[in-house]
Amino acid sequence: MVMMSGGRSQLLLLVLFVAVFYLLLQEETTTANDVIMCKESERQALLDFKQSLQVVDRADFEGLSSWDGKDCCAWMGVLCNSLTGYVEMLQLSGYFWLVAGTISPSLLKLQHLSVLDLSQNDFNGTLIPDFIGFLKNLTHLDLSLANFRGPIPSQLGNLSKLEILSLGGDFVNPKLLSVGNLEWLSHLTSLKYLDLSFTNLSKASDWSQVVNQLPFLGSLTMKDCDLPSAFSSFLSLVNSSTSLTDLDLSGNYLTSSAIYPWLFNVSSNLEFLDLSRNHLKGPIPESFGNMVNVVYLSVSHNQIEGGICSSFWSMCSLKYLGIESNHLSAFGFVQNTSLCAAHSLEYLTLAENQLMGSVPNEMANLSSLITLDLGYNHLNGTISKSIGQLSDLRVLQLAGNSFDNVVISEAHFSNLTKLKKLDLSYSSLTLKFNSDWIPPFQLHYIFLCSCKLGPRFPEWLRTQAKVFALDISAAKISDSLSISFWDFLGRVKYLNLSFNQINGTFPNTRVDSSYGFLQSLILSNNKFFGSISSICSFFNTADFNLIDLSNNQFSGVVPDCFAQFPNLIALNLADNNLSGPIPNSLGSLASLQMLNLRGNRFSGKLPSSLQNCTKLKFLDLSNNRLSGTISLWIGQNLSSLVFLSLQNNQFHGKIPNQLCKLKYIQILDLSLNKISGTIPRCLSNFTFMTQKVNSDQTIEHLLTIVLSNPFEKTFILNTSIELNYVDEALLMWKGTKQMYAKILGLLFVIDLSGNKLTGEIPEEITSLRELVALNLSRNLLSGKIPPKIGQLRQLQSLDLSRNNFSGCIPPSLSELTFLGSLDLSYNYLSGKIPTGSQLQLFDPSTFSHNHGLCGPPVTPNCSMETPQGQLERGEDDFDEFMKWFYAGMGLGFVVGFWGFCGAFLLKRSWRHSYFRFLDKVKDWLYVTYALQKARLERRIQT
């Protein structure tokens, strides 16, 4: 009986198999005309949806142009059920660039739609349609990075089958979406993944309570949502979500007292936890140690104090621990090396804290460590040689500490065979290695700025054949750089040798193409010399974005070959001995933001091709021999200029009105030229000087240096580095020339001194309320000082000396409370010096060589003069007398000489009488002399 039953079962299975095979065979042989793969109603709905969109197809895709024909299931981004023909997936993410006024409600006809992905598009700030909440079969909804704005519709709470909901934004366009409360979210009980990044949740105080009601939620991302510090934590665990594995709450306003109680009740299964950029304070709670499954933990950029809590070392799954940018003052290492975190931890970042003392020996117990970042603390002790036993270490960063007199030797690197990145910048470390030392590693990133490597060029660097970035600036190297060094460059893309005493020249021979990888070259403040004529043939890469050869001894003509560097952003050749014309090919650099040719011997006119450099922000041509008029195109085409200096050249002519179009200008220096005419009244168009703006402290340029990733990818080692190149400028400030860099972006300066400007100071200049320094000295300006000059509230330096200004000093000048430097000398000012908190504190020389000025600090009052005033007035009177004396003496000489001699030339009888008179005088003198001589001889004989 049993056997019979078993045989029947086998027969039944065989029949079922044959039937299924037959059906599959029939389906395979059925023609396309017999199978309906797309419902006509849904096809029409998709076409209506397409009509509501403006589509910009991307280069590599046909886009919605494929939405043609009867079979909509074959259209790009559309996926149908192979048996029923219903559209189940509409995925337009990343394929096209969609712009829509509204999304057509025709999507409601796709009632079997389970996946709707419109992410990474641009819906032009429209609202998320309410009707999406009626697509009740949706399990996946992704509207992230799609430029939707306004409130998130609560109708989305109707999507009871939804498992994935992504509405997040990014740093570029944050807080476009907002939510008053999240009660609707609690109805999505099937939700497993939720991303609301960069959504405004500042009023969603119920967020934690809602999360507790989502039993299957595994991943929650609410970074940069302005989550309130006070919220209802609803600590009951009855409905608490224990399925959370990934939790990202970074970039909010969460405090320790608010988040910790809730966190420790939902953390049993957490694997990823990011609480960075919040308001966490105090010591790290020991309760973190109960998160035994956590692999990634970041609490960086908070205000955490104390040290690493001991319970961390019991977190056996922990691989990444980020506590940078806090107030940690102790490492908190434990002596027990058997604790499992000591062997599992791979990434430890404690940078930008307040750690002091030495790098502890216990660091060597972290045997699996791949990245160690202790940069920018207050470490000032020793560095244990045991750190050299971390055989898996690939990144070592100790930059920004104070290791004065601490020596690094070969022992510190003895077993670091996998080391790829070494950053000891700004640490004052001394590196002493034997000259024949061969490191056990091949570094790709070497940052040793401000370390002590010299005086000889480090020989061990020549063994590093795979370097991509090398910075040994300010390393006290005073050595000659041989031609063979350039062969060492290999694949170097970033090279910084600045602020040393290195001398040498560019090679004249062209480097093999395999060495042409450089993107950024900084050789400033050294002793390099010779011609740079080979620079274009030597560095044959179109990816160059920075060339800084400033403050060297380069000479000769600059080659006209810059067209081969189309991506160049900054070119600095300042303070060399370069000569000749400015190369025309600079005008082909469409990406150029910074051009500094200061302090050379460039001559001729500005090449008109420079007007094509429309992205220029910084242009310094000062201290050269340039001539001609100030080009109109500077104001017309270079409208992005923030800094413009033509100081100390031979420019002539008028200041063109077109210059007033530089609305972003912060520093304008046209001093020490031969410019004439009047000051344009349109200077009030300098927008950045007329109103308060959020200007950066520096004028800088962000450079991205793309690096090939030479070793396996991790989430710590990047394939590019970003460099902020900071501009510096030489400015006349309070009577002395000073170099500015770190605060250059905070200065608002106009310097027109040392020219031949005439006329009055235009009243419009007083509208430049953010102006910090104004220098109009050594011109031929006249008239009165504008009465409203006191409106320049931010003014710290004012120099109007050596002009022809007259009248009284405006009373409003005494209202300039920030004024620290003032010079009104050598004018024709008169009247009482206004009283106030500032003017009486200046030295009397500030007002010297005027006429009629009185009152402190020149005189006690206007009814009497101090000895200093009498002396000054006496000096002025004596100067005036001497002028008239010399003038009269010269006139008398001319009149007497020509009156006497002219008469003899014109009248002969007068000439004869005059010469007869001279003969009689001569005879009388001779007879008198002879008689006196004879009488004297007789007396001597007797």
QUIKA-V262106 format. One record per helix or strand. SS is the DSSP state (2 for helix, 1 for strand). FROM is the first residue (numbers start at 0). LEN is the number of residues. Records with the same first field share a line. If there is no record, write none. Layout:
SS->FROM-LEN ; FROM-LEN
This chain:
2->1-28 ; 31-3 ; 39-12 ; 62-4 ; 71-3 ; 104-5 ; 129-5 ; 153-5 ; 182-5 ; 206-5 ; 255-8 ; 285-5 ; 309-5 ; 340-4 ; 360-5 ; 384-5 ; 409-4 ; 458-5 ; 483-5 ; 512-3 ; 534-4 ; 561-3 ; 583-5 ; 607-5 ; 632-5 ; 656-5 ; 680-5 ; 686-4 ; 743-3 ; 762-5 ; 786-5 ; 810-5 ; 838-3 ; 843-4 ; 866-40 ; 907-34
1->52-5 ; 77-3 ; 86-5 ; 95-5 ; 114-3 ; 139-3 ; 149-2 ; 163-3 ; 176-2 ; 192-3 ; 199-1 ; 218-3 ; 245-3 ; 254-1 ; 271-3 ; 278-1 ; 280-3 ; 295-3 ; 302-4 ; 319-3 ; 326-2 ; 346-3 ; 355-4 ; 370-3 ; 377-6 ; 394-3 ; 406-2 ; 420-3 ; 429-2 ; 444-3 ; 451-1 ; 468-3 ; 479-1 ; 493-3 ; 502-2 ; 519-3 ; 526-4 ; 545-3 ; 552-5 ; 569-3 ; 576-4 ; 593-3 ; 600-4 ; 617-3 ; 624-5 ; 642-3 ; 649-4 ; 666-3 ; 673-4 ; 699-7 ; 719-7 ; 728-5 ; 735-5 ; 748-3 ; 755-4 ; 772-3 ; 779-4 ; 796-3 ; 803-4 ; 820-3 ; 827-2 ; 830-2 ; 852-2
